[in-house]
Structure formats: C-alpha cells, structure tokens
Amino acid sequence: MSWVYILENEDGKYYIGSTTNLDNRLKHHQGGHTPSTKRLGRLKFVFSQEYKLLKSARIIERKLKKLKRKDYIKKIIEQGTIKMRQ
C-alpha cells in the first residue's frame, strides 16, 4: 500500500508527500534527514490517505503541490479525505 501524507510546521506551512512506508518516512522527516523538510523546523503529522499503488499516490501528491492553495489543504485535513481524481 501507499500513502499521500501532509505535515504541518509551527508556522502553519504544509508539506505534502507520498510513500510506501509511512512510519519510516515520518521518522526521516522528524529526524531532520530529509532536505526538503529540514528547513521547515518541527513538523506535525496531520493527514494521510491510503492508495493501492504508489503511482496513484504520486499523481495525487503532484496535483496537490501544483494547487499551492492553503485553504484547500486545510479543507482536506478537516474533512479527512482527498476528493480528487487520479
């Protein structure tokens, strides 16, 4: 299985990612081992959604990153689901 996940830092900035091993990936982010999130400081896990294929998760991840809309990300977190076509 694969996941799309969202992390939030203390300033309210979001990081969106995808992985096949969610626990391991979160440990990398929180341990400062991931260059793309190292600069964001302390991160909090706020959301994940499971997909059967990594390819599907990556498609959704790219679409969310292209949106660059904080309000849409907040809505996903509040509703607990991503309502987006692959």
N, C-alpha and C positions, 0 to 999 in steps of 0.2 A: 504494500500500500504506500501511497504518497500523500503529502500534505502541502497545503498553502498555509502559511502562518503569518501573523502580524505581531510585531514587537513595538513597544512604545517607550520612549525615554522620558526623563523628568520634565523636559520642556514641551512635551506633547507631540514630538515628532515621531513619525511611524517608519518602520522598516518592514517591507514585505519580502518574503522568501518562500522557497519551496524545497522539499527534501523527501528522501525515502526513510530517514531515521530522525524523527522529530526530537527525541530525547538527546541524542548525540549532538545534533545541530544546535539546540538551545544551550547546551553546555559550552560549545565553542563560542557562541555569541557572548554569553555571560562571563566567560573566562578571558575575553579580550583577544581571542585567537583569530577573529575574523576581521580583516582590514576594513571592510565596508561598514562595519558597525562599531569598530573600536573608537572612532571619533564621536559617537553619539552618547558615550558615557554609560551610565547604568540603565539597563533595559529591563522591561517587564513584559512577560508573555501575556498577550491579551486575546488572541484568537487563533483557531486553526480549523481547517476543513479538510476532510479526507477525500482522496480521489483514488480510483483503481490504478491509474497509470501515471507515472512521473510526467510523461508528455502532456497529459491533461492539466496537471498541476502547474507546469511551467507556462502553458498557454494562458491560464488564468492569472498567474503571477505577472506576466508581461503586460496583460491588459490592465491590471490594477495599477501597475507602475506608470503606465502611459497616461492614465487618467489624471494623476497628480492632484486629486481632489480630496482634501482632508475631510470634508463633510460626508463624502461617500464612504470613506474608510470608517468613520465614526458610526455610520448607519449599519454597516456590515457587522461591526463589533456589537452594537446594541441589539440587532436582530438575531445574531448568532448564525448567520448564513450568507454565503455569496450567491447572489441571484444573477449569474452571468453565464452566457453561453460560451462553450469552448469553441 
